[in-house]
Amino acid sequence: MSQIEILLPKMGESVAEATITKWLKKPGDAVAADEPIVEIATDKVDSEVPAPEAGVLSEQLVKEGDVVKVGQPIARIGGAAATNAPSASAPSAAAAPARSAPAPASNGHAQAPAKAVVTNDGPVARTGPSGKFYSPLVRNIAQSEGVSMAELESIMGTGEGGRVTKRDILGYLPQRGAPSSQPAPRSPQPVAEALGRPEPQAPAVMPSQGDELIEMDRMRRLIADHMVMSKRTSPHVTSFVEADVTNLVLWREKVKKAFEQREGEKLTFTPVFIMAIVQAIKEMPMVNVQVDGYTIIKKRDINIGMAAALPSGNLIVPVIKNADQLNLVGLAKKVNDLANRARAGKLQPDEISGGTYTVTNVGTFGNVLGTPVINQPQVAIMATGAIRKKPAVIETPTGDMIGIRHQMFLSHSYDHRVVDGALGGRFVRRVADILEGWSVDQAW
């Protein structure tokens, strides 16, 4: 019986690697189909990798504490008699299928692995002769387009360590067979690079006597890198609107006890904010887009990410998929469930991926407004500030008067490459209008 190679599965959009935290099975242990064999941790969630089918764990390819790339082999499973047999690549339940098969055995002995040689008739290897790693997506594109390993090796990669990205190979395809004087189009260079100047470096920081040095944990480092990447990628613009949400506050006070009794859920303002954002997205769908080079991808689904603070102080963004298909009760249940499981560290990888727009409630911390950073690859994010009682001018048929109203700020940060000020400003104004128009007698 041939062995099955278990790969680290894809764990959500933008998640490229994970840390092996604990092996649940050791070599020689029998495993059942779908039985967890190892615990892993990403920057967002902890998870388990199950066995794709029953057998015996014959080999652990990585150690606890190792950082492993998505698609990288982590273990092998075979039958009881196959523990020492030569391994043959086979797709696991959650991994991309494109892999190279090993060379056949000769004289009863496994041959040494040969350098990757790929023809257009076979799968593209994960690693080329130069040692470059090719992601499952890049390999699938190469396979479907008939791109050989030699061609892949010739593509100038713009990813980390010169890795070929999806954009690189898609940019290369139209230029196949073109004269070498016509290079594949590239994404715009940073200004400093275009001018031949080095990228600016952060100034060195020297601790003073008595300062405490705190090493960032893995999650905080990845958050930091993601925030810096977002600011470099998207020219951020933020529009602000102040909304009078007095009717919304009165409505919630009126119905929250009955809501909890009937639905078994606490009613917060968050699902109402999400309802308003979803309605505005339906009216202005060009806010619900993503950018790939000079191509705008208009998303069909409306998946709302809701930023949540963890007990550790780090941030996580669980996603409400197809939020436009949920009513207020459904949104309230989903919001509470995701928030509770986020704090308990029990979210699944697919529950933090696929977002198309994000909302963050800075009012939770008593902040009146904020300028949130876009959660790439999205192009917009809204911050909802604290609701406060303020004196305000109230217009009436008989004249203006001063009254006490419940007011809040909405902050809308957007990518100015694709969302102009007119659209970004109209969008946040529309969300405010929906909240201001909330009826005290609104049904739920």
C-alpha positions as CSV (number, residue, x, y, z in Angstrom):
1,M,0.0,0.0,0.0
2,S,1.4,3.4,-0.9
3,Q,1.6,6.2,1.6
4,I,-0.4,9.3,1.7
5,E,1.4,12.6,2.1
6,I,-0.5,15.0,4.3
7,L,-0.1,18.7,3.5
8,L,-0.7,21.7,5.6
9,P,-4.2,22.8,4.4
10,K,-5.2,26.2,3.2
11,M,-6.7,28.0,6.3
12,G,-8.3,31.1,4.8
13,E,-7.5,34.1,2.7
14,S,-4.1,35.7,3.3
15,V,-3.0,32.9,5.7
16,A,0.2,31.5,4.2
17,E,1.7,29.6,7.1
18,A,1.1,28.1,10.5
19,T,3.0,26.9,13.5
20,I,3.0,23.3,14.5
21,T,2.0,23.4,18.2
22,K,1.4,19.8,19.2
23,W,1.5,16.4,17.6
24,L,-1.5,14.3,18.7
25,K,-0.2,11.1,17.1
26,K,3.4,9.7,16.9
27,P,4.9,7.4,14.3
28,G,3.5,4.0,14.5
29,D,0.1,5.1,15.9
30,A,-3.0,4.0,14.1
31,V,-5.3,6.8,13.0
32,A,-8.9,6.8,11.8
33,A,-10.2,8.8,8.9
34,D,-10.8,12.4,9.9
35,E,-9.1,11.9,13.3
36,P,-7.0,14.9,14.3
37,I,-3.3,14.1,14.1
38,V,-1.7,17.5,14.9
39,E,-2.6,20.9,16.3
40,I,-1.6,24.1,14.5
41,A,-1.8,27.8,15.1
42,T,-2.0,30.7,12.7
43,D,-1.9,34.4,13.5
44,K,-5.7,34.2,13.9
45,V,-6.9,30.9,15.1
46,D,-5.8,27.5,16.4
47,S,-6.9,24.4,14.5
48,E,-6.3,20.7,13.9
49,V,-5.3,18.8,10.8
50,P,-7.2,15.5,10.4
51,A,-6.1,12.3,8.7
52,P,-7.6,12.1,5.2
53,E,-8.2,8.3,5.7
54,A,-7.5,5.5,8.1
55,G,-4.0,4.0,8.4
56,V,-0.8,4.3,10.4
57,L,1.2,7.5,10.9
58,S,4.5,6.5,9.4
59,E,6.4,9.7,9.6
60,Q,6.3,13.2,11.0
61,L,8.0,15.6,8.5
62,V,8.1,18.6,10.8
63,K,8.7,19.2,14.5
64,E,6.7,21.0,17.1
65,G,7.4,24.7,16.9
66,D,8.2,24.6,13.2
67,V,6.6,27.3,10.9
68,V,5.2,25.5,7.9
69,K,3.9,27.0,4.6
70,V,0.5,26.2,3.3
71,G,0.8,23.2,0.9
72,Q,4.0,21.9,2.6
73,P,4.1,18.2,3.6
74,I,3.8,17.6,7.3
75,A,3.3,13.9,7.7
76,R,2.8,10.6,5.9
77,I,0.2,7.9,6.5
78,G,0.2,4.4,5.2
79,G,-1.0,0.9,6.0
80,A,0.7,-1.2,8.7
81,A,2.8,-3.0,6.1
82,A,3.7,0.3,4.3
83,T,5.6,2.1,7.0
84,N,8.9,1.7,5.3
85,A,7.6,1.8,1.7
86,P,8.6,4.6,-0.6
87,S,6.2,7.6,-0.3
88,A,3.9,8.5,-3.1
89,S,2.3,11.9,-3.3
90,A,-1.5,11.8,-2.8
91,P,-3.9,14.7,-2.3
92,S,-5.2,15.3,1.3
93,A,-8.7,16.3,2.0
94,A,-8.0,20.0,2.4
95,A,-4.9,20.5,0.2
96,A,-4.4,21.4,-3.4
97,P,-3.9,18.3,-5.6
98,A,-1.1,19.5,-7.8
99,R,2.1,17.7,-6.8
100,S,4.9,15.7,-8.5
101,A,5.0,11.9,-8.1
102,P,8.2,10.2,-6.9
103,A,10.4,8.2,-9.3
104,P,9.6,4.5,-9.4
105,A,11.7,2.1,-7.2
106,S,14.4,0.0,-8.8
107,N,15.7,-3.3,-7.5
108,G,13.6,-3.0,-4.4
109,H,15.1,0.2,-3.3
110,A,13.7,3.7,-3.5
111,Q,15.6,6.0,-5.8
112,A,17.0,9.3,-4.6
113,P,14.6,12.1,-5.4
114,A,15.3,13.6,-8.8
115,K,15.3,17.3,-9.6
116,A,11.9,18.4,-10.6
117,V,11.4,17.9,-14.3
118,V,8.0,18.9,-15.6
119,T,6.3,18.5,-18.9
120,N,3.1,20.0,-20.0
121,D,1.5,16.6,-19.6
122,G,2.2,16.2,-15.9
123,P,1.6,18.2,-12.7
124,V,3.9,21.1,-11.8
125,A,6.3,20.5,-8.9
126,R,6.1,22.5,-5.7
127,T,9.7,23.3,-5.9
128,G,11.8,24.0,-9.0
129,P,15.5,23.2,-9.6
130,S,16.5,26.6,-8.2
131,G,14.7,25.8,-4.9
132,K,11.9,28.3,-5.6
133,F,8.6,27.3,-4.0
134,Y,5.4,27.5,-6.1
135,S,2.0,27.8,-4.4
136,P,-0.9,25.5,-5.4
137,L,-2.6,28.4,-7.2
138,V,0.5,29.2,-9.3
139,R,1.0,25.5,-10.1
140,N,-2.6,25.1,-11.1
141,I,-2.4,28.1,-13.4
142,A,0.8,26.8,-14.9
143,Q,-0.6,23.4,-15.4
144,S,-3.8,24.6,-17.1
145,E,-1.9,27.0,-19.4
146,G,0.9,24.5,-20.3
147,V,3.6,26.5,-18.6
148,S,6.7,24.3,-18.1
149,M,9.0,24.4,-15.1
150,A,11.7,26.0,-17.2
151,E,9.3,28.9,-18.0
152,L,8.2,29.2,-14.4
153,E,11.9,29.4,-13.3
154,S,12.4,32.3,-15.8
155,I,9.5,34.4,-14.4
156,M,10.7,37.3,-12.2
157,G,8.8,36.8,-9.0
158,T,7.7,39.8,-6.9
159,G,6.7,37.8,-3.8
160,E,8.7,37.2,-0.7
161,G,12.1,35.9,-1.5
162,G,11.4,36.2,-5.2
163,R,8.5,33.8,-5.1
164,V,6.2,33.9,-8.2
165,T,2.8,35.1,-7.3
166,K,-0.6,34.8,-9.1
167,R,-0.1,38.3,-10.5
168,D,3.3,37.5,-11.8
169,I,2.2,34.4,-13.8
170,L,-1.0,36.1,-15.1
171,G,1.2,39.0,-16.2
172,Y,3.6,36.6,-17.9
173,L,0.9,34.6,-19.9
174,P,0.0,37.4,-22.4
175,Q,3.8,37.9,-23.2
176,R,4.6,34.2,-24.0
177,G,6.3,34.1,-27.3
178,A,6.8,37.9,-27.4
179,P,10.2,39.3,-28.1
180,S,12.4,39.7,-25.1
181,S,12.4,43.5,-25.5
182,Q,8.7,43.5,-24.4
183,P,8.8,42.4,-20.8
184,A,5.6,41.4,-19.0
185,P,3.8,44.3,-17.4
186,R,4.5,44.9,-13.8
187,S,2.5,46.6,-11.1
188,P,3.5,50.2,-10.4
189,Q,6.8,50.6,-8.6
190,P,7.1,52.5,-5.3
191,V,8.1,56.1,-5.9
192,A,11.5,55.6,-4.1
193,E,12.3,52.5,-6.3
194,A,11.2,54.3,-9.5
195,L,13.5,57.2,-8.7
196,G,16.4,54.8,-7.9
197,R,16.3,55.7,-4.2
198,P,16.3,53.2,-1.4
199,E,13.1,52.6,0.5
200,P,13.0,54.7,3.7
201,Q,14.0,52.8,6.8
202,A,12.6,53.2,10.3
203,P,15.0,55.0,12.6
204,A,17.0,52.9,15.0
205,V,15.6,53.0,18.6
206,M,17.9,52.6,21.5
207,P,16.3,51.6,24.8
208,S,17.2,53.7,27.9
209,Q,18.2,52.3,31.2
210,G,15.2,50.9,33.0
211,D,13.2,50.4,29.9
212,E,11.4,47.0,29.5
213,L,11.9,45.1,26.3
214,I,8.8,43.1,25.2
215,E,9.1,40.8,22.3
216,M,6.1,40.8,20.0
217,D,4.2,37.5,19.9
218,R,3.6,35.9,16.6
219,M,0.1,37.2,16.2
220,R,1.2,40.8,17.0
221,R,4.1,40.6,14.5
222,L,1.7,39.5,11.7
223,I,-0.8,42.2,12.6
224,A,2.0,44.8,12.5
225,D,3.2,43.5,9.1
226,H,-0.4,43.5,7.8
227,M,-1.1,47.1,8.9
228,V,2.1,48.4,7.3
229,M,1.4,46.5,4.1
230,S,-2.1,48.0,4.0
231,K,-0.9,51.6,4.3
232,R,1.7,51.0,1.6
233,T,-0.8,49.4,-0.7
234,S,-3.8,51.7,-0.3
235,P,-3.8,55.5,-0.3
236,H,-6.2,55.9,2.7
237,V,-8.8,58.6,2.8
238,T,-11.3,59.0,5.7
239,S,-14.7,60.7,5.6
240,F,-16.6,61.5,8.8
241,V,-20.3,61.9,9.4
242,E,-22.2,62.7,12.7
243,A,-25.5,60.8,13.0
244,D,-28.5,61.5,15.3
245,V,-29.4,58.0,16.4
246,T,-31.9,59.0,19.1
247,N,-34.7,56.9,17.6
248,L,-32.4,53.9,17.3
249,V,-31.4,54.2,21.0
250,L,-35.1,54.6,22.1
251,W,-36.1,51.6,20.0
252,R,-33.4,49.3,21.5
253,E,-34.4,50.3,25.0
254,K,-38.0,49.5,24.2
255,V,-37.4,46.0,22.7
256,K,-34.2,44.6,24.1
257,K,-35.8,42.7,27.0
258,A,-38.5,41.2,24.8
259,F,-35.9,40.4,22.2
260,E,-33.7,38.5,24.7
261,Q,-36.7,36.6,26.1
262,R,-38.0,35.5,22.7
263,E,-34.7,35.0,20.8
264,G,-32.4,34.1,23.7
265,E,-29.9,36.7,22.5
266,K,-28.8,40.1,23.7
267,L,-29.5,42.9,21.3
268,T,-26.6,45.2,20.7
269,F,-26.2,48.0,18.2
270,T,-23.7,46.0,16.1
271,P,-26.2,44.0,14.0
272,V,-28.1,47.2,13.3
273,F,-24.9,48.9,12.1
274,I,-24.3,45.9,9.8
275,M,-27.8,46.0,8.4
276,A,-27.3,49.7,7.5
277,I,-23.9,49.0,5.9
278,V,-25.3,46.0,3.9
279,Q,-28.2,48.2,2.6
280,A,-25.7,50.9,1.6
281,I,-23.5,48.3,-0.2
282,K,-26.5,47.1,-2.2
283,E,-27.1,50.7,-3.3
284,M,-23.4,51.4,-3.9
285,P,-21.7,48.1,-4.8
286,M,-18.5,49.7,-6.0
287,V,-17.5,49.9,-2.3
288,N,-17.7,46.1,-2.2
289,V,-14.7,45.5,-4.5
290,Q,-11.1,44.3,-4.5
291,V,-8.1,45.4,-6.6
292,D,-5.7,43.1,-8.5
293,G,-3.1,45.4,-10.2
294,Y,-5.2,47.5,-12.6
295,T,-8.2,45.2,-12.4
296,I,-11.2,45.9,-10.1
297,I,-13.0,42.8,-8.9
298,K,-16.6,43.5,-8.0
299,K,-17.6,41.0,-5.4
300,R,-20.9,39.2,-5.7
301,D,-21.2,38.2,-2.0
302,I,-21.5,40.7,0.8
303,N,-19.4,39.3,3.6
304,I,-19.0,41.7,6.6
305,G,-16.0,41.4,8.9
306,M,-16.5,42.6,12.4
307,A,-13.3,43.5,14.3
308,A,-13.1,42.1,17.8
309,A,-10.6,42.6,20.5
310,L,-9.2,39.5,22.2
311,P,-8.3,39.1,25.9
312,S,-4.6,39.2,24.8
313,G,-5.1,42.7,23.4
314,N,-4.7,41.5,19.8
315,L,-7.3,41.9,17.2
316,I,-9.3,39.4,15.1
317,V,-11.9,39.9,12.4
318,P,-14.5,37.1,12.2
319,V,-16.6,37.3,9.0
320,I,-20.4,37.1,8.6
321,K,-20.8,35.4,5.2
322,N,-23.7,36.5,3.0
323,A,-24.8,39.1,5.5
324,D,-27.4,40.4,3.1
325,Q,-29.3,37.2,3.4
326,L,-29.8,37.6,7.2
327,N,-32.5,39.5,9.0
328,L,-31.9,41.4,12.2
329,V,-32.5,38.3,14.4
330,G,-30.1,36.2,12.2
331,L,-27.5,39.0,12.4
332,A,-27.8,39.3,16.1
333,K,-27.3,35.6,16.6
334,K,-24.3,35.5,14.2
335,V,-22.7,38.6,15.8
336,N,-23.0,37.2,19.3
337,D,-21.8,33.7,18.4
338,L,-18.7,34.9,16.5
339,A,-17.8,37.4,19.2
340,N,-18.1,34.8,22.0
341,R,-16.1,32.2,20.1
342,A,-13.5,34.8,19.1
343,R,-12.8,35.6,22.7
344,A,-12.7,31.9,23.6
345,G,-10.3,31.2,20.7
346,K,-12.7,28.7,19.1
347,L,-13.1,30.2,15.6
348,Q,-12.6,28.1,12.6
349,P,-10.2,29.2,9.8
350,D,-12.9,29.8,7.3
351,E,-14.7,32.1,9.7
352,I,-12.0,34.7,9.5
353,S,-11.6,34.7,5.7
354,G,-13.5,35.9,2.7
355,G,-14.5,39.3,4.1
356,T,-15.5,42.0,1.6
357,Y,-16.1,44.9,3.9
358,T,-15.2,45.5,7.6
359,V,-16.8,47.4,10.5
360,T,-15.0,48.1,13.8
361,N,-16.8,49.5,16.8
362,V,-14.3,51.9,18.5
363,G,-17.2,53.2,20.6
364,T,-16.8,50.0,22.7
365,F,-13.7,51.7,24.2
366,G,-15.3,55.0,24.7
367,N,-13.8,56.5,21.6
368,V,-16.0,59.0,19.7
369,L,-14.3,58.3,16.3
370,G,-11.4,56.6,14.7
371,T,-9.4,56.4,11.4
372,P,-9.3,52.6,10.8
373,V,-6.8,50.9,8.6
374,I,-8.3,49.0,5.6
375,N,-8.3,45.2,6.0
376,Q,-6.6,44.1,2.8
377,P,-7.6,43.0,0.2
378,Q,-10.8,45.0,0.9
379,V,-11.0,48.6,-0.1
380,A,-13.0,50.1,2.8
381,I,-13.7,49.9,6.5
382,M,-16.1,51.8,8.8
383,A,-15.6,52.7,12.4
384,T,-18.6,53.4,14.6
385,G,-18.0,55.7,17.6
386,A,-19.5,56.0,21.0
387,I,-23.1,57.1,21.2
388,R,-23.3,60.2,23.5
389,K,-26.0,62.6,24.6
390,K,-25.3,66.0,23.2
391,P,-27.2,69.3,22.8
392,A,-28.3,69.7,19.2
393,V,-30.5,72.0,17.0
394,I,-33.8,70.4,16.3
395,E,-35.7,71.7,13.3
396,T,-39.5,71.8,13.7
397,P,-42.3,73.3,11.6
398,T,-42.6,76.1,14.1
399,G,-38.9,76.9,14.3
400,D,-35.6,75.6,15.6
401,M,-35.0,74.5,19.1
402,I,-32.2,73.1,21.3
403,G,-32.7,69.5,22.5
404,I,-30.8,66.6,24.0
405,R,-30.1,64.0,21.3
406,H,-28.1,60.7,21.0
407,Q,-25.3,61.4,18.6
408,M,-22.4,59.3,17.1
409,F,-19.7,59.7,14.6
410,L,-19.1,57.3,11.7
411,S,-15.6,57.1,10.1
412,H,-15.2,55.7,6.6
413,S,-11.7,54.9,5.5
414,Y,-11.4,53.8,1.8
415,D,-8.8,53.1,-0.8
416,H,-8.5,56.2,-3.0
417,R,-7.2,54.2,-5.9
418,V,-10.7,52.9,-6.6
419,V,-13.1,54.7,-4.2
420,D,-13.2,58.4,-4.9
421,G,-14.2,61.0,-2.3
422,A,-17.7,61.4,-3.8
423,L,-18.5,57.7,-3.5
424,G,-16.8,57.3,-0.1
425,G,-18.6,60.3,1.3
426,R,-22.0,59.4,-0.1
427,F,-21.6,55.9,1.3
428,V,-21.0,56.9,4.9
429,R,-23.7,59.5,4.6
430,R,-26.2,56.9,3.4
431,V,-25.4,54.6,6.4
432,A,-26.0,57.6,8.7
433,D,-29.3,58.3,7.0
434,I,-30.5,54.7,7.5
435,L,-29.6,54.8,11.2
436,E,-31.2,58.2,11.6
437,G,-34.4,57.0,9.9
438,W,-34.8,54.1,12.2
439,S,-38.4,54.0,13.6
440,V,-39.1,53.7,17.3
441,D,-41.8,51.2,16.2
442,Q,-39.5,49.2,13.9
443,A,-40.4,45.5,13.8
444,W,-37.9,42.8,14.4
